[in-house]
Amino acid sequence: MQQASVASVLYVIESLSTNAKNSFAMLEYSKLILQKVSFSKELFGKELRKAIRFLKKEEVLLLQAWVMLSYNDRYGDIIREVFRNLS
């Protein structure tokens, strides 16, 4: 019985770890897409809105910090509008 519970705990830990990796992967993928469409104001806004729909709240905060640091000079108005609408 104890072996089964240990196996269950290990399975849960592995699942959580996999979910965290997948979640982190989505954040990194969103950053990559935003970098690729940064040539277009319209595409950047569209992809930023799309990214925040798929990310968890904590990841949205990380994405917000990243876009502010990376693109505030070019797309600050779009960034503020998108994240203002989240509140």
N, CA and C atoms as an extended XYZ file, in Angstrom:
261
Properties=species:S:1:pos:R:3:atomname:S:1:resname:S:1:resid:I:1 pbc="F F F"
N         0.815       -1.194        0.000 N   MET     1
C         0.000        0.000        0.000 CA  MET     1
C         0.862        1.263        0.000 C   MET     1
N         1.940        1.229        0.739 N   GLN     2
C         2.807        2.403        0.811 CA  GLN     2
C         3.474        2.671       -0.532 C   GLN     2
N         3.837        1.616       -1.270 N   GLN     3
C         4.451        1.801       -2.581 CA  GLN     3
C         3.479        2.485       -3.544 C   GLN     3
N         2.215        2.139       -3.455 N   ALA     4
C         1.217        2.751       -4.331 CA  ALA     4
C         1.074        4.238       -4.031 C   ALA     4
N         1.094        4.609       -2.757 N   SER     5
C         0.963        6.025       -2.429 CA  SER     5
C         2.208        6.802       -2.824 C   SER     5
N         3.374        6.205       -2.719 N   VAL     6
C         4.610        6.857       -3.157 CA  VAL     6
C         4.561        7.067       -4.666 C   VAL     6
N         4.101        6.052       -5.378 N   ALA     7
C         3.990        6.164       -6.831 CA  ALA     7
C         2.994        7.259       -7.203 C   ALA     7
N         1.906        7.348       -6.459 N   SER     8
C         0.905        8.378       -6.718 CA  SER     8
C         1.480        9.771       -6.514 C   SER     8
N         2.222        9.937       -5.439 N   VAL     9
C         2.848       11.231       -5.146 CA  VAL     9
C         3.845       11.593       -6.236 C   VAL     9
N         4.651       10.632       -6.661 N   LEU    10
C         5.631       10.890       -7.718 CA  LEU    10
C         4.929       11.268       -9.028 C   LEU    10
N         3.810       10.603       -9.316 N   TYR    11
C         3.049       10.921      -10.522 CA  TYR    11
C         2.516       12.352      -10.471 C   TYR    11
N         1.987       12.760       -9.329 N   VAL    12
C         1.456       14.122       -9.173 CA  VAL    12
C         2.576       15.142       -9.327 C   VAL    12
N         3.711       14.877       -8.710 N   ILE    13
C         4.853       15.803       -8.818 CA  ILE    13
C         5.303       15.919      -10.267 C   ILE    13
N         5.380       14.785      -10.954 N   GLU    14
C         5.794       14.808      -12.357 CA  GLU    14
C         4.782       15.569      -13.209 C   GLU    14
N         3.501       15.381      -12.937 N   SER    15
C         2.457       16.090      -13.677 CA  SER    15
C         2.562       17.593      -13.462 C   SER    15
N         2.788       18.005      -12.214 N   LEU    16
C         2.926       19.426      -11.918 CA  LEU    16
C         4.133       20.004      -12.628 C   LEU    16
N         5.214       19.259      -12.629 N   SER    17
C         6.432       19.709      -13.293 CA  SER    17
C         6.197       19.851      -14.795 C   SER    17
N         5.507       18.888      -15.388 N   THR    18
C         5.205       18.949      -16.821 CA  THR    18
C         4.308       20.129      -17.127 C   THR    18
N         3.290       20.371      -16.293 N   ASN    19
C         2.406       21.515      -16.503 CA  ASN    19
C         3.173       22.822      -16.407 C   ASN    19
N         4.090       22.917      -15.446 N   ALA    20
C         4.892       24.133      -15.299 CA  ALA    20
C         5.759       24.349      -16.536 C   ALA    20
N         6.339       23.271      -17.064 N   LYS    21
C         7.164       23.387      -18.266 CA  LYS    21
C         6.321       23.813      -19.456 C   LYS    21
N         5.130       23.204      -19.602 N   ASN    22
C         4.248       23.579      -20.708 CA  ASN    22
C         3.805       25.029      -20.588 C   ASN    22
N         3.527       25.442      -19.375 N   SER    23
C         3.092       26.803      -19.128 CA  SER    23
C         4.214       27.777      -19.481 C   SER    23
N         5.407       27.481      -19.035 N   PHE    24
C         6.562       28.320      -19.342 CA  PHE    24
C         6.800       28.343      -20.845 C   PHE    24
N         6.580       27.220      -21.488 N   ALA    25
C         6.768       27.141      -22.936 CA  ALA    25
C         5.791       28.079      -23.651 C   ALA    25
N         4.569       28.180      -23.164 N   MET    26
C         3.591       29.065      -23.791 CA  MET    26
C         3.998       30.528      -23.643 C   MET    26
N         4.533       30.886      -22.498 N   LEU    27
C         5.026       32.249      -22.299 CA  LEU    27
C         6.173       32.538      -23.261 C   LEU    27
N         7.105       31.625      -23.363 N   GLU    28
C         8.240       31.817      -24.268 CA  GLU    28
C         7.788       31.851      -25.721 C   GLU    28
N         6.814       31.018      -26.064 N   TYR    29
C         6.269       31.014      -27.423 CA  TYR    29
C         5.599       32.360      -27.732 C   TYR    29
N         4.876       32.888      -26.768 N   SER    30
C         4.219       34.187      -26.946 CA  SER    30
C         5.246       35.285      -27.191 C   SER    30
N         6.339       35.248      -26.450 N   LYS    31
C         7.406       36.234      -26.649 CA  LYS    31
C         7.992       36.115      -28.057 C   LYS    31
N         8.206       34.889      -28.494 N   LEU    32
C         8.771       34.652      -29.821 CA  LEU    32
C         7.852       35.218      -30.905 C   LEU    32
N         6.564       34.945      -30.790 N   ILE    33
C         5.600       35.450      -31.769 CA  ILE    33
C         5.603       36.979      -31.767 C   ILE    33
N         5.612       37.580      -30.582 N   LEU    34
C         5.615       39.048      -30.506 CA  LEU    34
C         6.876       39.631      -31.139 C   LEU    34
N         7.994       38.973      -30.957 N   GLN    35
C         9.225       39.434      -31.603 CA  GLN    35
C         9.090       39.372      -33.119 C   GLN    35
N         8.491       38.303      -33.620 N   LYS    36
C         8.376       38.123      -35.064 CA  LYS    36
C         7.397       39.096      -35.716 C   LYS    36
N         6.376       39.527      -34.974 N   VAL    37
C         5.389       40.446      -35.568 CA  VAL    37
C         5.637       41.892      -35.155 C   VAL    37
N         6.737       42.162      -34.511 N   SER    38
C         6.988       43.512      -33.994 CA  SER    38
C         7.176       44.552      -35.095 C   SER    38
N         7.262       44.118      -36.340 N   PHE    39
C         7.374       45.062      -37.447 CA  PHE    39
C         6.052       45.772      -37.727 C   PHE    39
N         4.941       45.210      -37.220 N   SER    40
C         3.621       45.746      -37.520 CA  SER    40
C         2.861       46.070      -36.236 C   SER    40
N         2.440       47.299      -36.106 N   LYS    41
C         1.698       47.733      -34.925 CA  LYS    41
C         0.406       46.937      -34.759 C   LYS    41
N        -0.306       46.722      -35.857 N   GLU    42
C        -1.576       46.002      -35.806 CA  GLU    42
C        -1.383       44.543      -35.401 C   GLU    42
N        -0.408       43.880      -36.017 N   LEU    43
C        -0.138       42.480      -35.671 CA  LEU    43
C         0.353       42.345      -34.236 C   LEU    43
N         1.183       43.275      -33.818 N   PHE    44
C         1.696       43.228      -32.447 CA  PHE    44
C         0.542       43.303      -31.447 C   PHE    44
N        -0.370       44.224      -31.654 N   GLY    45
C        -1.521       44.353      -30.764 CA  GLY    45
C        -2.393       43.115      -30.777 C   GLY    45
N        -2.638       42.587      -31.965 N   LYS    46
C        -3.471       41.383      -32.098 CA  LYS    46
C        -2.835       40.202      -31.363 C   LYS    46
N        -1.554       39.999      -31.571 N   GLU    47
C        -0.871       38.863      -30.943 CA  GLU    47
C        -0.706       39.053      -29.432 C   GLU    47
N        -0.559       40.281      -28.988 N   LEU    48
C        -0.474       40.537      -27.556 CA  LEU    48
C        -1.811       40.203      -26.889 C   LEU    48
N        -2.893       40.617      -27.499 N   ARG    49
C        -4.226       40.286      -26.959 CA  ARG    49
C        -4.452       38.777      -26.932 C   ARG    49
N        -4.024       38.119      -27.992 N   LYS    50
C        -4.188       36.668      -28.068 CA  LYS    50
C        -3.351       35.976      -26.986 C   LYS    50
N        -2.139       36.436      -26.792 N   ALA    51
C        -1.249       35.808      -25.807 CA  ALA    51
C        -1.834       35.872      -24.406 C   ALA    51
N        -2.402       37.002      -24.028 N   ILE    52
C        -2.904       37.116      -22.653 CA  ILE    52
C        -4.149       36.268      -22.423 C   ILE    52
N        -4.826       35.870      -23.495 N   ARG    53
C        -5.973       34.963      -23.322 CA  ARG    53
C        -5.526       33.556      -22.954 C   ARG    53
N        -4.332       33.161      -23.384 N   PHE    54
C        -3.864       31.796      -23.182 CA  PHE    54
C        -2.966       31.626      -21.966 C   PHE    54
N        -2.487       32.719      -21.411 N   LEU    55
C        -1.541       32.628      -20.297 CA  LEU    55
C        -2.244       32.716      -18.951 C   LEU    55
N        -1.598       32.152      -17.956 N   LYS    56
C        -2.088       32.269      -16.579 CA  LYS    56
C        -1.808       33.682      -16.080 C   LYS    56
N        -2.489       34.065      -15.012 N   LYS    57
C        -2.385       35.428      -14.496 CA  LYS    57
C        -0.930       35.813      -14.181 C   LYS    57
N        -0.193       34.902      -13.558 N   GLU    58
C         1.202       35.191      -13.203 CA  GLU    58
C         2.046       35.387      -14.458 C   GLU    58
N         1.750       34.587      -15.484 N   GLU    59
C         2.499       34.698      -16.733 CA  GLU    59
C         2.156       35.988      -17.463 C   GLU    59
N         0.924       36.422      -17.348 N   VAL    60
C         0.522       37.689      -17.959 CA  VAL    60
C         1.337       38.825      -17.350 C   VAL    60
N         1.550       38.767      -16.052 N   LEU    61
C         2.364       39.798      -15.392 CA  LEU    61
C         3.803       39.766      -15.896 C   LEU    61
N         4.335       38.567      -16.082 N   LEU    62
C         5.693       38.447      -16.626 CA  LEU    62
C         5.752       38.966      -18.058 C   LEU    62
N         4.733       38.641      -18.836 N   LEU    63
C         4.685       39.121      -20.218 CA  LEU    63
C         4.577       40.639      -20.254 C   LEU    63
N         3.765       41.184      -19.361 N   GLN    64
C         3.611       42.637      -19.309 CA  GLN    64
C         4.951       43.311      -19.030 C   GLN    64
N         5.679       42.797      -18.070 N   ALA    65
C         6.993       43.370      -17.757 CA  ALA    65
C         7.924       43.265      -18.955 C   ALA    65
N         7.903       42.134      -19.623 N   TRP    66
C         8.784       41.919      -20.765 CA  TRP    66
C         8.455       42.860      -21.921 C   TRP    66
N         7.152       42.986      -22.262 N   VAL    67
C         6.810       43.866      -23.383 CA  VAL    67
C         7.080       45.325      -23.042 C   VAL    67
N         6.887       45.698      -21.776 N   MET    68
C         7.187       47.084      -21.390 CA  MET    68
C         8.683       47.371      -21.546 C   MET    68
N         9.504       46.423      -21.158 N   LEU    69
C        10.952       46.616      -21.284 CA  LEU    69
C        11.406       46.561      -22.741 C   LEU    69
N        10.790       45.690      -23.517 N   SER    70
C        11.261       45.452      -24.881 CA  SER    70
C        10.640       46.371      -25.926 C   SER    70
N         9.370       46.760      -25.750 N   TYR    71
C         8.651       47.444      -26.825 CA  TYR    71
C         7.914       48.709      -26.399 C   TYR    71
N         8.132       49.186      -25.193 N   ASN    72
C         7.412       50.369      -24.731 CA  ASN    72
C         7.692       51.590      -25.599 C   ASN    72
N         8.903       51.711      -26.082 N   ASP    73
C         9.237       52.875      -26.898 CA  ASP    73
C         8.488       52.880      -28.234 C   ASP    73
N         8.229       51.713      -28.808 N   ARG    74
C         7.539       51.626      -30.102 CA  ARG    74
C         6.032       51.487      -29.964 C   ARG    74
N         5.604       50.662      -28.991 N   TYR    75
C         4.190       50.317      -28.895 CA  TYR    75
C         3.613       50.553      -27.505 C   TYR    75
N         4.112       51.541      -26.819 N   GLY    76
C         3.645       51.828      -25.471 CA  GLY    76
C         2.145       52.068      -25.391 C   GLY    76
N         1.595       52.750      -26.401 N   ASP    77
C         0.152       53.020      -26.395 CA  ASP    77
C        -0.663       51.730      -26.480 C   ASP    77
N        -0.251       50.816      -27.332 N   ILE    78
C        -0.948       49.536      -27.463 CA  ILE    78
C        -0.800       48.716      -26.186 C   ILE    78
N         0.397       48.668      -25.651 N   ILE    79
C         0.666       47.887      -24.447 CA  ILE    79
C        -0.195       48.392      -23.294 C   ILE    79
N        -0.220       49.707      -23.103 N   ARG    80
C        -1.039       50.268      -22.016 CA  ARG    80
C        -2.524       49.966      -22.229 C   ARG    80
N        -2.980       50.095      -23.455 N   GLU    81
C        -4.397       49.821      -23.742 CA  GLU    81
C        -4.754       48.364      -23.446 C   GLU    81
N        -3.927       47.436      -23.909 N   VAL    82
C        -4.213       46.013      -23.715 CA  VAL    82
C        -4.227       45.656      -22.241 C   VAL    82
N        -3.235       46.125      -21.493 N   PHE    83
C        -3.153       45.743      -20.088 CA  PHE    83
C        -4.110       46.561      -19.214 C   PHE    83
N        -4.511       47.737      -19.639 N   ARG    84
C        -5.518       48.497      -18.910 CA  ARG    84
C        -6.861       47.788      -18.972 C   ARG    84
N        -7.164       47.193      -20.089 N   ASN    85
C        -8.428       46.481      -20.274 CA  ASN    85
C        -8.496       45.197      -19.447 C   ASN    85
N        -7.376       44.720      -18.960 N   LEU    86
C        -7.367       43.507      -18.139 CA  LEU    86
C        -7.847       43.782      -16.725 C   LEU    86
N        -7.611       44.956      -16.244 N   SER    87
C        -7.928       45.268      -14.845 CA  SER    87
C        -9.400       45.286      -14.566 C   SER    87
